[in-house]
């Protein structure tokens, strides 16, 4: 069991540090809105990972991997959401920052939705997790344990990225930098949305 956990931690760690839409979302939230918003986005992403982990535990991800219709429905929902976020950031970049209590909640929701609406995460869990479940182990419990390890590694990585933005906080919150960050993140989201839309199951 310990060998399986160590192998999964190594593989999941490499996956975690690979840049993707979740990383872009957390970096943008932290740079433009502060470390609390970045942490909220990171927690949202990890919440999505637990949803997929629970899905793997009860076999929903296997259904997603096997059902073309279910995969495409979730794929189009995720692509539409990413494109919506991307276009909004491109067309309406902010000229400055207004810190309100709702900012952290919005970052949390965006982190959760970008992860849970990405069917590739579900397919990854359905095909990747079973390889690390040892013979005789409780599949549901072990799947949730692996998801918890993945979430913990993700939080550690995002914490390091958020910490890197803190020393540059004043510069990153300058109006022209905020506009540039919004437009850059919009391009990233739009690119990932279009990539997801044309991806095959």
C-alpha positions, -999 to 999 in steps of 0.1 A, spaced: 0 0 0 28 24 9 45 18 -24 13 26 -42 8 58 -23 44 69 -29 41 62 -67 8 81 -69 23 110 -49 51 113 -74 29 110 -105 3 134 -90 30 159 -80 43 160 -116 8 165 -129 2 193 -103 31 214 -114 22 212 -150 6 246 -159 -30 245 -168 -62 265 -164 -64 260 -127 -29 274 -123 -38 304 -144 -69 310 -124 -51 309 -90 -22 331 -102 -46 357 -116 -67 358 -85 -37 361 -62 -19 387 -84 -49 409 -90 -70 405 -59 -45 394 -32 -34 362 -16 -67 355 1 -85 354 -32 -57 332 -46 -62 309 -16 -99 308 -22 -95 299 -58 -70 271 -48 -96 258 -23 -122 258 -50 -100 238 -73 -93 213 -45 -130 210 -39 -134 201 -75 -108 174 -71 -127 159 -42 -159 158 -63 -140 139 -90 -124 117 -63 -159 109 -49 -170 102 -85 -142 78 -90 -151 61 -57 -186 53 -68 -178 46 -104 -192 79 -120 -159 87 -137 -159 53 -153 -193 60 -167 -180 94 -180 -151 76 -196 -174 51 -212 -203 73 -222 -196 95 -252 -228 115 -246 -220 123 -210 -184 132 -218 -195 156 -246 -222 172 -225 -197 180 -197 -171 190 -223 -193 216 -239 -204 230 -206 -168 233 -195 -157 249 -228 -186 273 -227 -178 284 -191 -141 289 -199 -148 308 -231 -173 330 -212 -147 338 -185 -121 345 -212 -142 368 -233 -154 387 -203 -118 393 -192 -107 403 -227 -136 426 -234 -141 441 -200 -107 442 -182 -107 460 -149 -91 494 -146 -84 488 -109 -93 467 -79 -122 470 -55 -118 447 -25 -151 435 -13 -162 406 9 -176 388 -22 -143 386 -40 -131 355 -22 -164 337 -26 -163 345 -63 -128 332 -66 -138 300 -47 -167 294 -71 -146 300 -102 -119 276 -89 -145 249 -82 -164 253 -115 -133 254 -138 -122 221 -122 -155 203 -119 -166 213 -154 -134 198 -170 -143 163 -181 -106 155 -187 -101 156 -149 -128 130 -146 -114 108 -173 -80 112 -158 -93 100 -124 -112 71 -140 -81 58 -158 -53 69 -135 -65 62 -100 -72 25 -105 -35 19 -114 -25 28 -78 -52 9 -59 -35 -23 -44 -52 -56 -45 -76 -62 -17 -79 -25 -8 -113 -8 -3 -117 8 -37 -140 37 -26 -119 46 5 -86 43 -13 -99 64 -42 -108 92 -17 -74 89 -1 -57 93 -34 -79 123 -42 -69 138 -8 -32 133 -15 -37 150 -49 -56 179 -33 -29 183 -6 -1 185 -32 -22 210 -52 -26 232 -22 11 231 -14 20 240 -50 -6 268 -52 6 281 -18 41 284 -32 28 303 -63 6 326 -42 36 334 -19 57 344 -49 31 370 -59 31 387 -24 64 406 -27 52 421 -60 17 428 -47 18 467 -51 31 465 -87 7 437 -97 -22 458 -85 -13 489 -106 -43 497 -130 -24 490 -162 -9 458 -148 -44 447 -137 -58 453 -172 -28 434 -188 -33 405 -163 -70 403 -171 -64 403 -208 -36 377 -206 -58 355 -183 -87 359 -207 -65 347 -236 -54 317 -215 -90 308 -206 -103 313 -241 -74 291 -254 -82 263 -230 -119 266 -237 -114 262 -274 -89 234 -269 -114 216 -247 -142 222 -273 -122 204 -300 -108 177 -278 -118 141 -285 -130 118 -257 
